[in-house]
Amino acid sequence: MKAIVLEDGAAAFRVRELPLPALRAGDIRIRVAAASFNPIDWQIRRAAAGGKPPSHPILGRDVSGVVDAIANGVTGFAPGDEVYSYIGTLASSGSYAEYVSVPAELVSPKPRSLSHDQAAAVPVAGITAKMALAGLRADSTRSLFLAGASGGVGSFVLELARAMGLGRVVVSAGRSESRAYLVEHLGLPEAGIVDYRDPDFPAKAAARNGGPFDMALDLVGGKMLSACCQLVGMDGIAASAVEAPREEDVEWLFQRNASFHAVGANAYMLTDDRTAWSRYAAMLREFGRMYDSGAMRPPRVQSAGPLEARTVERAHELLERNAVVGKLVMSCEAACATT
């Protein structure tokens, strides 16, 4: 199979021909139709360049494709089924390849209403967003502040917030491209956006909400996490998918009897309990129902190109300088041609 491999001391991506991945016990082998890129990809590449090698030289954590083969004892799937998966670190490799073998507990039928490119954009970002909002009650009296709304995870948070019927959502944005995306694609009113470059943006966010928020979710880190801790109300939730709060931020939470939620999308993969792994497939099935029923709108995707080293390099460069709104996707021409 064709794969894009991180080589030369993590300095470059190369195209390589490799054997098909073996089917381990409990695996489904997927012929990849599309894979998306996530910030964790370039962070792993940068760590490798600093002397911390990745668990596998083929990167990529989510995929949409077609079942190629299944291990003995695996039920509920058959060759030819269209599926998608958050493969994390439990697969035979990452998703920058034509084939990957994945534990069945991580695999779900692809939403019928989505293309492979659209479906590949869902797993990592969608599951992170869903886990981030797990502690927020779904009703019109709840409010949410979101830092980092125009990125991949942020887009899913806003779609889920809309589906949950949250009454008030305020977000931060800076670039004109980001603001336009939030308004035109995600339907956020201009009044729901504050400019994080304004030193007074936390006060303006609170004013637009009419007071503190039930949840303040950080997808950026640094001063944005501090702002989220300051914006959360009594008995509320501050959350981050990026980092932990500083000591002074924790003091703000103590003063409000507020909790901090560390969003670890890969947490269930850190155990040997395959029952815990199945939570990923359950979340993906729920996304499938929401997309196919119209409760969620298809994700916005931007094609980075075909399965080539230059595609991966370009995608990493765009993500590293925060120049992406929505999700970047790579198509595997060989897989698409046979589906």
C-alpha positions as CSV (number, residue, x, y, z in Angstrom):
1,M,0.0,0.0,0.0
2,K,1.0,3.6,-0.4
3,A,1.6,5.6,2.8
4,I,3.1,8.9,3.8
5,V,5.8,8.3,6.4
6,L,7.6,10.8,8.7
7,E,11.3,10.3,8.1
8,D,14.8,11.9,8.2
9,G,14.7,12.6,11.9
10,A,11.2,13.9,11.7
11,A,12.3,16.6,9.1
12,A,10.3,15.4,6.1
13,F,7.4,13.3,4.9
14,R,8.1,10.6,2.3
15,V,5.9,8.4,0.1
16,R,6.6,4.7,0.8
17,E,5.2,1.4,-0.5
18,L,4.4,-0.8,2.5
19,P,2.7,-4.2,3.1
20,L,-1.0,-4.2,3.9
21,P,-1.5,-3.9,7.7
22,A,-2.3,-7.2,9.3
23,L,-5.6,-7.9,10.9
24,R,-5.1,-8.2,14.7
25,A,-7.7,-9.8,16.9
26,G,-10.8,-7.7,16.9
27,D,-9.7,-5.5,14.0
28,I,-11.4,-4.1,11.0
29,R,-9.2,-3.2,8.0
30,I,-10.3,0.0,6.3
31,R,-9.5,1.0,2.7
32,V,-9.0,4.7,3.3
33,A,-11.1,7.1,1.2
34,A,-10.3,10.3,3.1
35,A,-8.4,11.4,6.2
36,S,-8.5,14.8,7.9
37,F,-5.7,16.8,9.6
38,N,-5.7,18.0,13.2
39,P,-3.4,20.2,15.3
40,I,-2.2,17.1,17.2
41,D,-0.6,16.0,13.9
42,W,1.9,18.8,13.6
43,Q,2.4,18.8,17.4
44,I,3.5,15.2,17.2
45,R,5.8,16.0,14.2
46,R,7.4,18.9,16.1
47,A,7.9,16.7,19.2
48,A,9.6,14.1,17.0
49,A,11.9,16.8,15.6
50,G,12.8,17.5,19.3
51,G,13.7,14.0,20.0
52,K,10.4,12.4,21.0
53,P,9.6,9.9,18.3
54,P,5.9,9.2,17.6
55,S,4.3,5.8,18.3
56,H,4.2,5.2,14.6
57,P,5.8,7.2,11.7
58,I,2.5,7.3,9.8
59,L,0.5,10.1,11.4
60,G,-3.2,10.9,11.3
61,R,-6.0,10.1,13.7
62,D,-9.3,10.0,11.8
63,V,-10.5,8.3,8.7
64,S,-13.5,7.6,6.5
65,G,-13.4,4.6,4.1
66,V,-14.7,1.2,3.2
67,V,-14.3,-2.1,5.1
68,D,-11.7,-4.2,3.3
69,A,-11.5,-7.2,5.7
70,I,-12.6,-8.2,9.3
71,A,-10.9,-10.4,11.9
72,N,-12.5,-13.6,13.0
73,G,-15.2,-13.0,15.6
74,V,-15.9,-9.4,14.6
75,T,-19.7,-8.9,14.0
76,G,-21.8,-6.0,12.7
77,F,-19.6,-5.2,9.7
78,A,-18.9,-6.7,6.3
79,P,-16.4,-6.0,3.5
80,G,-17.8,-3.1,1.4
81,D,-19.5,-1.3,4.3
82,E,-18.8,2.5,4.4
83,V,-17.4,3.4,7.8
84,Y,-15.6,6.1,9.7
85,S,-13.4,6.1,12.8
86,Y,-11.4,8.0,15.4
87,I,-8.4,5.6,15.2
88,G,-6.3,7.5,17.8
89,T,-3.2,5.5,18.8
90,L,-4.9,2.0,18.8
91,A,-4.8,1.4,15.0
92,S,-2.0,-0.4,13.1
93,S,-0.8,3.1,12.0
94,G,-2.1,6.6,11.5
95,S,-4.5,7.4,8.6
96,Y,-2.0,8.9,6.1
97,A,-2.2,5.6,4.1
98,E,-4.3,3.6,1.8
99,Y,-5.2,1.0,4.4
100,V,-5.3,0.9,8.2
101,S,-6.4,-1.8,10.7
102,V,-8.6,-0.5,13.5
103,P,-10.2,-2.1,16.6
104,A,-13.8,-2.6,15.8
105,E,-14.8,-0.7,19.0
106,L,-13.6,2.5,17.3
107,V,-15.6,2.0,14.1
108,S,-19.0,3.2,13.1
109,P,-21.1,3.2,9.9
110,K,-20.5,6.4,8.0
111,P,-23.4,8.9,8.0
112,R,-25.3,8.3,4.8
113,S,-25.8,12.0,4.2
114,L,-22.1,12.8,4.3
115,S,-19.4,12.3,1.7
116,H,-16.2,10.5,2.7
117,D,-14.4,13.9,2.8
118,Q,-17.1,15.3,5.2
119,A,-17.2,12.1,7.3
120,A,-13.4,12.2,7.7
121,A,-13.7,15.6,9.3
122,V,-15.9,14.4,12.1
123,P,-14.2,11.9,14.4
124,V,-11.4,13.8,16.3
125,A,-13.0,17.2,16.3
126,G,-16.5,16.0,16.8
127,I,-15.7,13.6,19.7
128,T,-13.6,16.3,21.4
129,A,-16.5,18.8,21.1
130,K,-19.0,16.2,22.4
131,M,-16.8,15.3,25.4
132,A,-16.2,19.0,26.2
133,L,-19.9,19.7,26.4
134,A,-20.9,16.6,28.3
135,G,-21.4,18.5,31.6
136,L,-23.6,21.2,30.2
137,R,-27.4,20.7,30.5
138,A,-29.1,20.9,27.1
139,D,-31.8,23.6,27.5
140,S,-32.5,27.2,26.5
141,T,-31.5,28.6,29.9
142,R,-27.8,27.6,29.6
143,S,-25.1,29.8,28.3
144,L,-21.7,29.1,26.7
145,F,-18.5,31.1,26.1
146,L,-16.2,29.5,23.5
147,A,-12.6,30.5,22.9
148,G,-11.4,29.3,19.5
149,A,-14.7,28.9,17.7
150,S,-13.6,28.9,14.0
151,G,-11.3,25.9,14.2
152,G,-12.2,22.3,13.7
153,V,-13.3,21.5,17.3
154,G,-14.9,24.9,17.7
155,S,-17.1,24.4,14.7
156,F,-18.4,21.2,16.1
157,V,-19.0,22.8,19.5
158,L,-21.2,25.4,17.9
159,E,-23.1,22.8,15.9
160,L,-23.7,20.8,19.0
161,A,-24.7,23.9,21.0
162,R,-27.3,24.7,18.4
163,A,-28.6,21.1,18.4
164,M,-28.8,21.3,22.3
165,G,-30.9,24.4,22.1
166,L,-28.5,26.5,24.3
167,G,-30.0,29.9,24.8
168,R,-26.9,32.1,24.7
169,V,-23.5,31.5,23.0
170,V,-20.7,34.0,22.8
171,V,-17.4,33.3,21.1
172,S,-14.0,34.9,20.5
173,A,-12.5,35.6,17.1
174,G,-9.9,37.9,15.6
175,R,-9.3,37.5,11.9
176,S,-11.9,38.7,9.4
177,E,-11.9,35.3,7.7
178,S,-12.8,33.6,11.0
179,R,-15.6,36.1,11.8
180,A,-17.0,35.6,8.3
181,Y,-16.9,31.8,8.7
182,L,-18.7,32.0,12.0
183,V,-21.5,34.3,10.6
184,E,-21.9,32.9,7.1
185,H,-21.4,29.2,7.6
186,L,-22.3,28.6,11.3
187,G,-25.0,31.2,11.5
188,L,-23.6,33.0,14.6
189,P,-24.9,36.6,14.9
190,E,-22.2,39.4,14.9
191,A,-23.4,40.3,18.4
192,G,-22.3,36.9,19.6
193,I,-18.6,37.5,18.6
194,V,-16.0,39.4,20.6
195,D,-12.5,40.3,19.4
196,Y,-9.9,38.6,21.6
197,R,-7.4,41.3,20.6
198,D,-9.4,43.8,22.6
199,P,-8.0,43.9,26.1
200,D,-11.5,44.4,27.5
201,F,-13.0,41.4,25.6
202,P,-13.9,39.3,28.8
203,A,-16.1,42.2,30.1
204,K,-17.7,42.6,26.7
205,A,-18.4,38.9,26.5
206,A,-20.1,38.9,29.9
207,A,-22.1,42.0,29.0
208,R,-23.4,40.3,25.9
209,N,-24.4,37.3,27.9
210,G,-26.0,39.4,30.7
211,G,-23.6,38.1,33.3
212,P,-21.2,35.1,33.8
213,F,-21.6,31.9,31.8
214,D,-22.7,28.4,32.8
215,M,-19.7,27.0,30.8
216,A,-16.6,28.7,29.4
217,L,-14.7,26.4,27.0
218,D,-11.1,27.1,26.0
219,L,-9.6,25.6,22.7
220,V,-6.7,28.0,22.6
221,G,-4.8,28.1,25.9
222,G,-2.8,30.8,27.6
223,K,-4.7,34.1,28.2
224,M,-7.9,32.6,26.7
225,L,-8.0,29.9,29.4
226,S,-7.5,32.5,32.1
227,A,-10.4,34.5,30.5
228,C,-12.6,31.4,30.5
229,C,-11.9,30.8,34.2
230,Q,-12.9,34.5,34.9
231,L,-16.1,34.3,32.8
232,V,-17.6,31.2,34.4
233,G,-20.4,31.8,36.9
234,M,-21.4,30.3,40.2
235,D,-21.4,26.5,40.2
236,G,-20.3,26.6,36.5
237,I,-17.8,24.8,34.5
238,A,-14.5,26.0,33.0
239,A,-13.1,23.5,30.5
240,S,-10.0,23.2,28.2
241,A,-8.9,20.8,25.6
242,V,-5.4,22.4,25.6
243,E,-4.0,22.9,29.1
244,A,-4.6,23.1,32.8
245,P,-5.3,26.4,34.5
246,R,-2.7,28.4,36.4
247,E,-2.8,28.8,40.2
248,E,-4.4,32.2,40.0
249,D,-7.1,30.9,37.6
250,V,-7.9,28.1,40.0
251,E,-8.5,30.8,42.7
252,W,-11.2,32.3,40.4
253,L,-12.9,28.9,40.2
254,F,-12.8,28.4,44.0
255,Q,-14.5,31.8,44.5
256,R,-17.4,30.5,42.3
257,N,-17.5,26.9,43.5
258,A,-16.9,26.2,39.8
259,S,-15.3,23.0,38.4
260,F,-12.6,22.5,35.8
261,H,-13.1,19.9,33.1
262,A,-9.9,18.7,31.4
263,V,-11.1,17.5,27.9
264,G,-9.0,14.4,27.0
265,A,-10.4,13.0,23.8
266,N,-8.0,10.1,23.8
267,A,-8.6,9.2,27.5
268,Y,-10.6,6.0,26.8
269,M,-7.8,4.7,24.6
270,L,-5.4,4.8,27.5
271,T,-6.9,1.8,29.1
272,D,-6.8,-1.9,28.1
273,D,-10.5,-2.1,28.7
274,R,-12.1,-2.6,25.2
275,T,-15.5,-1.7,26.7
276,A,-14.2,1.8,27.3
277,W,-13.0,2.0,23.7
278,S,-16.5,1.3,22.5
279,R,-17.6,4.8,23.7
280,Y,-15.9,6.2,20.6
281,A,-18.1,4.1,18.2
282,A,-21.2,5.1,20.3
283,M,-20.4,8.8,19.9
284,L,-19.8,8.4,16.2
285,R,-23.1,6.5,15.8
286,E,-24.9,9.4,17.5
287,F,-23.2,11.8,15.1
288,G,-24.5,9.7,12.3
289,R,-28.1,9.9,13.6
290,M,-27.8,13.7,14.0
291,Y,-26.4,14.2,10.5
292,D,-28.8,11.9,8.8
293,S,-31.8,13.4,10.6
294,G,-30.8,17.0,9.8
295,A,-30.1,17.9,13.4
296,M,-26.5,18.8,12.4
297,R,-25.4,20.5,9.2
298,P,-22.6,18.9,7.2
299,P,-19.1,20.0,8.3
300,R,-17.3,22.5,6.1
301,V,-14.2,20.9,4.6
302,Q,-11.3,22.2,2.6
303,S,-9.4,19.8,0.4
304,A,-5.7,19.7,1.0
305,G,-5.1,17.4,-1.9
306,P,-4.5,13.7,-2.7
307,L,-2.5,11.2,-0.7
308,E,1.0,12.8,-1.3
309,A,3.8,14.0,0.8
310,R,3.3,17.6,-0.4
311,T,-0.3,17.5,0.7
312,V,0.7,16.5,4.2
313,E,3.4,19.1,4.3
314,R,1.1,21.9,3.2
315,A,-1.7,20.9,5.6
316,H,0.8,20.9,8.5
317,E,2.1,24.3,7.6
318,L,-1.4,25.8,7.4
319,L,-2.4,24.3,10.7
320,E,0.8,25.3,12.4
321,R,0.2,29.0,11.6
322,N,-3.5,28.8,12.5
323,A,-4.6,29.6,8.9
324,V,-7.5,27.1,8.7
325,V,-11.2,27.6,9.3
326,G,-13.2,24.4,9.4
327,K,-11.4,21.2,8.6
328,L,-8.6,20.2,6.1
329,V,-9.1,16.8,4.4
330,M,-6.9,14.6,2.3
331,S,-8.4,12.3,-0.3
332,C,-7.0,8.8,-1.2
333,E,-7.5,8.5,-4.9
334,A,-6.9,4.8,-5.0
335,A,-9.6,4.1,-2.5
336,C,-12.1,6.5,-4.0
337,A,-11.7,5.0,-7.4
338,T,-12.9,1.6,-6.2
339,T,-15.9,2.8,-4.1
